[in-house]
Amino acid sequence: MILTIQPLKLTKPYHSPFNSISTTILCSTSNNKKAPFRRRKYNSSRRSVLKKTFIQEQVKFTAPVSDDPVVAIIGGGMSGLLCALYLEKRGVRSTVFDTGVHGLGGRMGTRIIDPHPLIFDHAAQFFTASDPVFAELVHDWCLRGLVQEWQGTIGELQLGGQFTPLPSSPPKYVGVNGMRPLADSILSQTHMVDVVRPSWISKLEPFNGMWHLSENGKPRGQFDAIVIAHNGKCANRLLSASGLPLIARQMKRLELSSIWALLAAFDDPLPVPDSSGSPFEGAFVKGIDSVSWMADNTRKILKPKDVGPHCWTFFSTAAFGKRNKVPQENIPTVTAERVKETMLEGVEAALGLSKNSLQRPFYTRVQLWGAALPTNTPGIPCIFDSEGRAGICGDWLLGSSLEAAALSGIALANQIADYFTSNGSSPEEFSVGLQNEFQPLEGHDIGQFPGLDLQVSKSIKLLMLQRLINSMPAVHRRLLIQVTGHKISVGAGLHCEKLVPVLAFLVATLGGTS
Ligand SMILES: Cc1cc2nc3c(=O)[nH]c(=O)nc-3n(C[C@H](O)[C@H](O)[C@H](O)COP(=O)(O)OP(=O)(O)OC[C@H]3O[C@@H](n4cnc5c(N)ncnc54)[C@H](O)[C@@H]3O)c2cc1C
């Protein structure tokens, strides 16, 4: 085979948003003898110029796609796994590379601590299924015993312990034995997918009509196309010198939040407010900076159980995560301790317990999700650069949920399979998402739950509001009207001990209304 590689040949210039010049590398094969692999050589000054001006050569594959193409998928979270699954459905082979030491899944993480054992879902907690394709998949997972409906009550917990169950709710799903086992089983019935883990792909190089992957200098195979099924700093680094400037630019536009997770095991059940006789199992926490979600893994995964241990997952708000951000691989002990204590105080306040009355957990672990959830999105199911034979899938392309990640993986698989079927002719028809603008993403701090009404219904809010106002002394009510600027009709003045949170609640509740 002969390599035709023409560095710096300006065939079809890519106009960078930074008004810098970029170039195209043509990468094709012919059926002659194999050329030795040669690296492109850059001297240091050129490299630094490249870095400063964000110039990257665009790779352009011109050879026909092989009859039996193989795709490399870098990332074994929900999006990468479903991309592999749906490529197989279209008759395309793939290899999934994932860094996971304990298993696949990425942000579908479940931590099991022996010998108790303790069990915690420490990222994705549950999901809903609003899209028919995803709903069908979930139905199949239920039949295979990978997923079950979460029947436990969830709702909103206000500072002080006021719990309101979500008024109406579509089915909520969780992994049987946690989210990670679901991820580990998604590909169990496939025949055309290889999984390589733990593996951290550190380099992508186009050569001889193929993508060559390596891990810290060790070759990891050659592929007809690549899928980037992860995001954040790691993806930016991988793409920075890959020859995919358009894809790299879209990835760089993504913004991500940070969230602290506190895993805590208690000997006794926590005194959570009852809702129609049964304690809640999950709650979106309102009005507390250090806690945005809490869930009882023991009840959720292992079913009702009143004897210990009781394993809880607590998540901070994104604002708290941002303010307390440190390198997630190397959390200073003092930060971990401070975060733990602040979050436990938050839990105590959320449950309306008096200070220092929350039982001490016998096991704790804090973890920072430094690249937790997307806060903006191009709102397109996937990105594909057909000239470079490379694509991106992930939650952030559509939203911030397992459903969004799944739909993105499926969309990219179909896009790549369609492109292969066309045998690489008129590649421009198959490029997608390379120019889309980003929009801010709405949702809860731990993601979106399509179909779930996370806003407690207006009538319940009004009821709570009326109750709170009625309980305030007249002087506080006058202050409230002064501070908020809202005209509020009130009933007989009673006593209110917690003016500040009430004000915060009222302002939040009435914000934007007259
Ligand atoms: C704290 C938290 C709570 C959440 N709660 C919910 C929830 O309750 N419900 C919900 O629907 N969603 C929730 N989410 C969001 C949900 O987890 C994600 O939307 C979804 O898991 C994203 O899947 P993904 O495939 O896009 O990415 P990821 O799950 O991030 O997968 C990417 C994978 O790629 C791997 N990788 C990265 N770089 C490389 C490399 N160079 N080589 C090889 N592998 C690599 C990573 O290790 C990872 O395994 C939550 C997220 C967080 C952080």
The ligand as an ORCA input file, in Angstrom:
! r2SCAN-3c Opt
* xyz 0 1
  C     -23.373     13.410     39.573
  C     -24.180     13.010     38.375
  C     -25.480     12.584     38.521
  C     -26.237     12.236     37.403
  N     -27.505     11.784     37.572
  C     -28.231     11.405     36.490
  C     -29.505     10.820     36.654
  O     -29.977     10.599     37.761
  N     -30.199     10.479     35.521
  C     -29.686     10.653     34.266
  O     -30.366     10.325     33.284
  N     -28.453     11.178     34.091
  C     -27.717     11.535     35.172
  N     -26.462     12.023     35.003
  C     -25.976     12.197     33.642
  C     -25.579     10.864     33.016
  O     -24.770     10.161     33.901
  C     -24.848     11.150     31.712
  O     -25.688     11.938     30.902
  C     -24.469      9.908     30.916
  O     -24.001      8.883     31.742
  C     -23.402     10.316     29.902
  O     -22.998      9.215     29.115
  P     -21.880      9.429     28.004
  O     -21.708      8.157     27.279
  O     -22.220     10.629     27.207
  O     -20.539      9.813     28.779
  P     -19.760      9.100     29.960
  O     -20.663      8.329     30.819
  O     -18.969     10.182     30.606
  O     -18.782      8.074     29.234
  C     -17.516      8.425     28.723
  C     -16.553      7.274     28.951
  O     -15.362      7.501     28.181
  C     -14.258      7.122     28.949
  N     -13.060      7.808     28.416
  C     -12.737      9.114     28.535
  N     -11.584      9.353     27.899
  C     -11.173      8.179     27.370
  C     -10.034      7.782     26.619
  N      -9.105      8.658     26.240
  N      -9.900      6.477     26.275
  C     -10.849      5.563     26.626
  N     -11.952      5.891     27.342
  C     -12.119      7.189     27.707
  C     -14.638      7.577     30.359
  O     -13.862      6.937     31.333
  C     -16.104      7.147     30.400
  O     -16.219      5.819     30.831
  C     -25.673     12.336     36.105
  C     -24.340     12.728     35.957
  C     -23.601     13.051     37.081
  C     -22.163     13.439     36.930
*
